[in-house]
Amino acid sequence: MPNKVVKLERWEICRNVEETSCQYCGVPLYTGDAVYQDQSSGADYCSTHCAKASTRADTLKVI
């Protein structure tokens, strides 16, 4: 079975209009928080743990 790799981009919320919530656990993400965004789906996550659990990835690549 092939290894599922998910590419994430880590960025920081700089403005109020960028505020969002984690697609997996629902925690709110505010200005100054780090966001991990799935490059294929565009989903935002609060951590690599939530990203891995949501996508069921074997490996995460954070860029």
Residue frames as a rotation matrix with the C-alpha (Angstrom) as fourth column:
MET 1
0.584 0.812 0.000 0.00
0.812 -0.584 0.000 0.00
0.000 0.000 -1.000 0.00
PRO 2
-0.085 -0.652 0.754 1.45
0.571 -0.652 -0.499 3.41
0.817 0.388 0.427 -0.96
ASN 3
-0.469 -0.209 -0.858 2.46
0.849 -0.375 -0.373 5.90
-0.244 -0.903 0.353 1.69
LYS 4
0.494 0.706 0.507 -0.03
0.777 -0.620 0.106 8.82
0.390 0.342 -0.855 1.79
VAL 5
-0.586 -0.725 -0.362 1.85
0.797 -0.595 -0.098 12.12
-0.144 -0.346 0.927 1.93
VAL 6
0.622 0.766 0.165 0.04
0.773 -0.634 0.032 15.41
0.129 0.107 -0.986 2.65
LYS 7
-0.514 -0.780 0.356 1.75
0.723 -0.618 -0.310 18.75
0.462 0.098 0.881 2.01
LEU 8
0.566 0.640 -0.520 1.00
0.821 -0.497 0.282 21.50
-0.078 -0.587 -0.806 4.51
GLU 9
-0.197 -0.575 0.794 1.92
0.403 -0.786 -0.469 25.17
0.894 0.227 0.387 4.40
ARG 10
0.051 0.140 -0.989 2.52
0.989 -0.145 0.031 26.79
-0.139 -0.980 -0.146 7.79
TRP 11
-0.403 -0.147 0.903 1.64
0.375 -0.927 0.016 30.45
0.835 0.346 0.428 8.04
GLU 12
-0.735 0.114 -0.669 0.71
0.626 -0.265 -0.733 32.98
-0.261 -0.957 0.123 10.71
ILE 13
0.297 0.901 0.318 -2.59
0.925 -0.354 0.140 34.84
0.238 0.252 -0.938 10.84
CYS 14
-0.735 -0.678 0.004 -1.76
0.670 -0.728 -0.147 38.53
0.103 -0.105 0.989 10.44
ARG 15
-0.836 0.500 0.226 -5.18
-0.454 -0.862 0.226 40.19
0.308 0.086 0.948 10.12
ASN 16
-0.515 0.720 0.465 -8.62
-0.485 0.203 -0.851 39.73
-0.707 -0.663 0.245 11.64
VAL 17
0.340 0.708 -0.619 -10.13
-0.914 0.095 -0.394 38.82
-0.221 0.700 0.680 8.24
GLU 18
-0.242 -0.523 -0.817 -7.81
-0.656 0.709 -0.260 35.76
0.715 0.473 -0.514 8.10
GLU 19
-0.621 0.015 0.784 -9.12
-0.720 0.385 -0.577 34.33
-0.311 -0.923 -0.228 11.39
THR 20
-0.063 0.521 -0.851 -10.62
-0.642 0.631 0.434 30.86
0.764 0.574 0.295 11.02
SER 21
0.368 0.130 0.921 -11.04
-0.844 0.463 0.272 27.62
-0.391 -0.877 0.280 12.93
CYS 22
-0.720 -0.666 0.196 -9.45
-0.569 0.727 0.383 24.18
-0.398 0.164 -0.903 12.79
GLN 23
-0.143 0.664 -0.733 -11.26
-0.876 0.259 0.406 21.92
0.460 0.701 0.545 10.32
TYR 24
-0.404 -0.074 -0.912 -10.68
0.090 0.989 -0.120 18.92
0.910 -0.131 -0.392 12.61
CYS 25
-0.576 0.093 -0.812 -11.15
0.797 0.285 -0.532 19.98
0.182 -0.954 -0.238 16.24
GLY 26
0.364 0.842 0.398 -12.91
0.755 -0.517 0.402 23.33
0.545 0.154 -0.824 15.75
VAL 27
0.085 -0.381 -0.921 -10.56
0.826 -0.490 0.279 25.42
-0.557 -0.784 0.273 17.90
PRO 28
0.961 0.271 0.052 -10.67
0.257 -0.812 -0.524 29.10
-0.100 0.517 -0.850 16.83
LEU 29
-0.034 -0.987 0.155 -7.51
0.987 -0.009 0.161 30.50
-0.158 0.158 0.975 15.24
TYR 30
0.851 0.381 -0.363 -6.89
0.403 -0.915 -0.014 34.19
-0.337 -0.134 -0.932 15.85
THR 31
0.774 -0.586 0.238 -4.40
-0.249 -0.628 -0.737 36.86
0.582 0.512 -0.632 14.77
GLY 32
0.099 -0.859 0.503 -0.89
-0.992 -0.124 -0.017 35.71
0.077 -0.498 -0.864 15.73
ASP 33
0.395 0.107 0.912 -1.75
-0.383 0.922 0.058 31.99
-0.835 -0.372 0.405 15.68
ALA 34
-0.746 -0.617 -0.248 -0.03
-0.547 0.357 0.757 29.50
-0.379 0.701 -0.604 13.40
VAL 35
0.496 0.868 0.016 -2.14
-0.634 0.375 -0.676 27.73
-0.593 0.325 0.737 10.79
TYR 36
-0.699 -0.599 0.392 -1.31
-0.162 0.666 0.728 24.54
-0.697 0.445 -0.562 8.91
GLN 37
0.233 0.812 -0.535 -3.06
-0.738 -0.211 -0.641 24.57
-0.633 0.544 0.550 5.53
ASP 38
0.036 -0.097 0.995 -3.51
0.386 0.920 0.076 21.44
-0.922 0.381 0.071 3.41
GLN 39
-0.610 -0.397 -0.686 -2.18
-0.384 -0.610 0.694 22.37
-0.693 0.686 0.220 -0.04
SER 40
-0.957 0.265 0.116 -4.53
0.246 0.532 0.811 20.01
0.153 0.804 -0.574 -1.89
SER 41
-0.167 0.977 -0.131 -7.84
0.936 0.199 0.290 20.76
0.309 -0.074 -0.948 -0.12
GLY 42
-0.328 -0.023 0.944 -7.21
0.024 -1.000 -0.016 24.21
0.944 0.018 0.328 1.39
ALA 43
0.685 0.611 -0.397 -8.37
0.365 0.183 0.913 23.01
0.630 -0.770 -0.098 4.84
ASP 44
-0.027 -0.644 0.765 -6.91
-0.555 -0.627 -0.547 24.87
0.832 -0.439 -0.340 7.84
TYR 45
0.541 0.112 -0.833 -5.66
0.507 0.747 0.430 23.07
0.671 -0.655 0.347 10.96
CYS 46
0.884 -0.171 0.434 -4.39
-0.427 -0.671 0.606 24.26
0.188 -0.721 -0.667 14.35
SER 47
0.142 -0.845 0.515 -1.62
-0.722 0.268 0.638 21.63
-0.678 -0.462 -0.572 14.50
THR 48
-0.495 -0.380 -0.782 0.08
-0.810 0.528 0.256 18.87
0.315 0.760 -0.569 12.56
HIS 49
-0.919 0.218 0.330 -1.68
-0.015 0.815 -0.580 16.41
-0.395 -0.538 -0.745 14.88
CYS 50
0.015 0.993 -0.118 -5.11
-0.161 -0.114 -0.980 17.59
-0.987 0.033 0.159 13.71
ALA 51
0.116 -0.030 -0.993 -3.99
-0.971 -0.213 -0.107 17.66
-0.208 0.977 -0.054 10.07
LYS 52
-0.813 -0.494 -0.307 -2.70
-0.546 0.831 0.109 14.09
0.201 0.256 -0.946 10.26
ALA 53
-0.728 0.603 0.327 -5.83
0.136 0.594 -0.793 12.83
-0.672 -0.533 -0.514 12.03
SER 54
0.158 0.859 -0.486 -8.18
-0.401 -0.394 -0.827 14.56
-0.902 0.326 0.282 9.58
THR 55
0.247 -0.133 -0.960 -6.38
-0.969 -0.059 -0.241 13.53
-0.024 0.989 -0.144 6.38
ARG 56
0.849 0.004 0.529 -5.33
-0.147 0.962 0.229 10.07
-0.508 -0.272 0.817 7.63
ALA 57
0.650 -0.689 -0.320 -1.88
-0.576 -0.172 -0.799 10.78
0.496 0.704 -0.509 6.20
ASP 58
0.754 -0.537 -0.378 1.09
0.626 0.761 0.170 8.52
0.197 -0.365 0.910 6.80
THR 59
-0.335 -0.915 -0.225 3.49
0.920 -0.369 0.131 11.43
-0.203 -0.163 0.966 6.34
LEU 60
0.843 0.502 -0.195 3.15
0.462 -0.860 -0.218 15.22
-0.277 0.094 -0.956 6.56
LYS 61
-0.280 -0.889 0.363 5.47
0.949 -0.314 -0.037 17.61
0.147 0.334 0.931 4.72
VAL 62
0.635 0.449 -0.629 5.38
0.596 -0.803 0.028 21.11
-0.492 -0.393 -0.777 6.20
ILE 63
-0.170 -0.669 0.724 6.61
0.932 -0.347 -0.101 23.90
0.319 0.658 0.682 3.93
